[in-house]
Amino acid sequence: MADRPRASVKVEERLARMLAVVPYLIQHPGTTLDDASRLFAIPVAQLRRDLEQLFLAGLPPYGPGDLIDVDIDEDGGIWIAMADHFARPLRLTRQEALAVYVRATELAATPGIPGAPALTAALAKLRDALGPDSLGEATGIAGAEPGTPPPSLDAVRAASASHDRLRITYVAQSTGERTERVVEPEAVFASAGHWYAAVWDVEVDDERLLRIDRIASVEPTGERFSPRGLRGAGRPLYTPSDRDVDVRVRLCPAARWIAEYYLARDVTEHPDGSLEVTLPTAATRWIARLLLRLGPDAEVLDPVSVREEIVAEAQAALARYGPRRA
C-alpha cells in the first residue's frame, strides 16, 4: 500500500503532540520549555516551533478574541490564554459518542499504532458508558461487543502479512449462498463492529471487500501474490456501482446513526432533528431487514418496492410465531 505523503505525516505528528501538550500547559501555567521538553520527550526547538503555530488555531469566527494566544517569556515560561475550550471536558451526544467509538475501534485495530494500549483502555470506558444496547444498534450485533474476533481472522491476517493466496468459502449476507473463491488478502481492518478484508478476487479479476465473519473456511494455496495497494482502514464499506438502487429513507433522531455508518447521499436535515438520506445498494433485502429492525424510527420514502419488501419480511417473521393450525 502506498505511503502517505511525508507532509501529511508531519501534520498528524504535530497535532498529536499538541493535543497532549496544550491541556497540560493550560493547567500548569508558567511551565518552562525545558521542563515541558523533558516531560513530553520533545526537543526544545521542535516544541517552540509547535507552540508558535498555535496562534493560528481557535474557534469560529476566528477573530482576535477567538484564537489561542501563546507567550514564552524571557525565562522560557509558557503562558497560554484564550484557549479555555481545550481545558473543558468534552461533552458528546449519543450519536457523536457512537461515531467516536466505531472510528476509534477501527484505529485501535490497525497494526503498528503506538498508542493502541491507551486507546483500547479509553474505548473500554466509552463502551461501558454507552452500554450494549447502544452499541448493538450501531453495529447490528445486539447484546454483543463489536470487534469480537471471528474464527478466520488470524489466518486471513497472517496471509495478508505474508502475501499468501487463500482459497476460501464465503457466505453471502443477502442470500446465504456459499461460494468458493481464490483471493489475495491485502488489508485487514475493523469497522462498525466487524472485521473486513480488502482482497483481490482472482477469478473475477477485481477487488472485493469481504466481511471476515462470513468466511466459513480458509485454506492456503501455496502461492504468493504481489500487493496492488488496496485500501484498508478508513475506506467506505460500500462501493457504488451502476447496478445500484437508490433507496430514499427518512430517519428519526434515534436512527440518525444510519447516516454515519452506511454510505449516505443527499442528506437533508429537518427542524425536528430527523434526516432524509439516500442509501445506494445493489441488493435491497439488507436495507429492508435493517429498517424493519428500526421500527417506527425509520421510513422508506422511495421506491415502493422496498416498502413492500419490509412488509413481506415482517409477515414472514410474524408467521413463525403465529398460532399453529391443526
N, C-alpha and C positions, 0 to 999 in steps of 0.2 A: 504494500500500500504506500502511496506517495507520502513523503514527509510534508508537514505543514511548513509554510514559509517561516524563515527564522524571525522575521519582524513580528509575525503573529505570536510566536512562542515568547518573545521578549515582552510583549504587551501583557500576555497572560501571566508571566512570572512576576512582573511589576504589580499587576492587580492583586495577585495572591499575597505578595509581601505587604501591600498597603492595607489590605483587609485585616491583616493580623496586627500591623504596627499602629495604625491610626487610632483604633479604640483604646489601646494601651496608653498612648501618648495623651489622649484627651483626659483619661482618668488619672494620669501621673504627669501633670504639667511641670515643665522645667527639667524633665529628664534630658541628660546631655547626649550629644551624638555618640560619644564614646560608650556610654552605658547602653544605649539602645543598640549600638552596633554589636556589642558583646552579647546582649540578651537575645537578639534575633539572628545572630550569626550573619550579619550583612556588613560588607565593607563600608567604612565611613563615607568614602566618596560616592558609592552607589546609593547609600541611604540619603545623603544630601540631595543627589540628583532626583531621587524619587519624591522627596518632600517638596522640592521646588516645583514639581509638576502638579501638586495638589491645588494650586490656586486656580487651575482650570476646571476643577470639579465643584459640584454643588447641586442645588435643586432648582428646577424651573421657577421663575423665568430667567434665571442666571444673571440677575442684576448684581451690583456690588455687595448687597447685603445677603445674597443667596449663595455666594461662593465661599470656599474654605480659605481661611487666612492662616498662613504658616509664618512664624517668626523664629529665626535662630539667632540668639543674642551672641554677644562677643565671647561669652564663656562656653558657647556650644549648647546652651539650654534651648530646648524645643518647646514652643508655645503654639497651640492650635486653637483657633477661635472660629466661630460661625459654622460649627460642624456638629451641633447637638444631635442631629438626626443619626449620626454614626454611633452615638453613645446610647441612644434609646433602644430598649429591647424590641426586637422585630415582632410585629403582630400580623399573623396571616389569617386570611379567611380559610374556610374548609377547602374550597376549590384550589386556592393557592398552595395550601399545605399538601394536598394530594399531588399537585403538579411537582412540587419540590421533592416529595418522597419518590415519585416514579423516576424523575430525571436523575436524582442523586443515586438511586439504586442502579441505574444504568452506569453511572460514573464509577461507583464502587466496584462494579463487576468487570471493569476494564482492566486488563493486565497492566502492571507497571505503574499504577497510580501511587505516588509516595505517601499521600495522606489517607490511604484506604482504611487503615485501622481506626483512625479518629472519625472518619466519615461513617463507617459502619456503626460505631458507638452512637453517633448522633442520630443515625437512621433508626436505631433501636428505640430511642426515646421518642422520636416522632411517630414511629409505628404504634407505640403504647398509647400516645396521646390521641391518635386518630381512631384506633380501635379496629377490630376485624371487620365490622360491618361496612365502614367507610372504605377500607382497603378492598373488600370484596366487590363493592360497586365499581371501583375504579379499575380493577384488574380482571373482573369476570371470574374470580376464584373465591366464591363466597365461603367465609369461615376459614380460609387458608391464608398463610403468609405468602405474599408474592415473592418470586425469586427462588422457590424451593427447587433444588437441582433435579432435573429429570434424569432417568437412568442412563440415557445415552450421552449425557453432557461430557463426561470425561473422555470418552472415545472420540467424539467429534472435535473437542478442543485439542486433544493430542494430535489428531490428523491435521488440524489447521496449523499447528505449530511445526509439524514435520513435513507438511505439504504432501500428504499421502491421499490418494484417491480412496473413496469408500463406495461400497455397494450397500444401499440402504433399502428398507421397506418403509414407505411413508403412507400415513393415513390422512386422507383429505378431510378438512374440517366440515365442509358443506355437505359432502355425500357419504363420507365414511369409507370411500373406495381405497383399497390398498394397491399401491404401485411400487414396483422395484425400479430404482434409479442408480446410476453411477454418477457420483458428484465429487466436486473438488471444493472442500470447505475452506474458505479464505478467512472469514471473520466470524467470531462467536461473541455474542453480547446479550445483555439482559435489557428488556424494555417492557414497561407496562405490566410487570409481574410475570413475564415469560422469558424463556431463553430462545434466542434465534441464531441461525447460521446463514450467512450470506455465502451462497455456493454457486459454482458453475455446473449446470446440468449438462453432462457430456452428450447425452442422446439428443436433446433438443438444441444443443449448442447455444445456450442462452443462460443469463443469470436468473437465479431463483432465491427467494427468501423463505427459509423453512423454519417452522417452529419445532424446536428440538423435542418437546414432549410428545410430538406426533410421529417421531421416528420410532418404529416398532422394533427394528433390528439394524445392526451395524456390522459390516464385515470389510476388513481391509482388502483391497485388490492386489496389493503388492506393487502398484505403480505409483510413480511420483508425478507431480504437476508443477508448473511454473505459475505463481500468482499473477493475476491480472490487475490487482489493485481494487478489488470490490470493496465498497464502503461498508463499515460495520456500525459501531455505536454512533447514535445521533442521526441516522438515516430515517426517512419516513418508512413506516411499516407497510405501506401500500404504495405501489407504483401505478399510476393511472395508465389506461390503455384505451384504444379506440373501441373496445368491446364494452366499456363501462356503461352502466345505467346510473343516471343522476337521481338520487332519492332526496327530496326536499322534506326536511323534518323540523318541527317546532319543539324546542326543548325548554321545559320549565326550569327555574333556577336550580332545583335539586339535581337536574340532569345535564347541567352545563359542562360537566367534565367530559362528556362525549366529544365536544368540540376540541378538547385539549389532547385526547388520547387517540383520536382517529383523524384521518385526513379529512378536513372540512373546508369547503369553499363557500364564497358568497355569504359570509356570516353577517347577519343583521341582528342588532340588539334592540329590544323593545323596552319601554319605560318600566314595565313590571319586572325586569330582570331576565325575562325569557329570551331565547335565541332562536332565530331561523337559520338553518345551515343546510348546505348541500353535501351529501355523503356520496362520493362516487364508488361504485363497486361493480365487479364483474359477476358476482353471484349475490342475489338479493336475499337468499334464505337466512344468512347470518344476521343481516340487518333486521329481518322480521323477528328472529328469535331475541335479538338484543332489545328491540323496542317492546316486545311482549314482556320481557323481564322488567322493563322500566315502568310498565303500567301507565297510570294517568300522568306521569311526568314527561311523556313524550308522545307526539302525534305525527303520523305521516301525512304530509300535505299533498305530495305527488311522487310517483304515479299511483293510480288507484290499484294497480295490480299488487303493489306491496301491502296496501291495506288489506286486500283480500288474502294475501299470504299470512298476515298476522292473525286474521280471523280463523283461517284453517289450522294454524299452529295451536291456537287457543282451544278450538274444538277438539283437536286430537288429544291435547293434554287433559281436557275435561272427560273425554271418553274413557280414559284409563281409570278414572276414579268414579265414574257413574255407577248407578245401581246395576247389578248383574241380572241378566234376564234368565228366566227358567229355561 
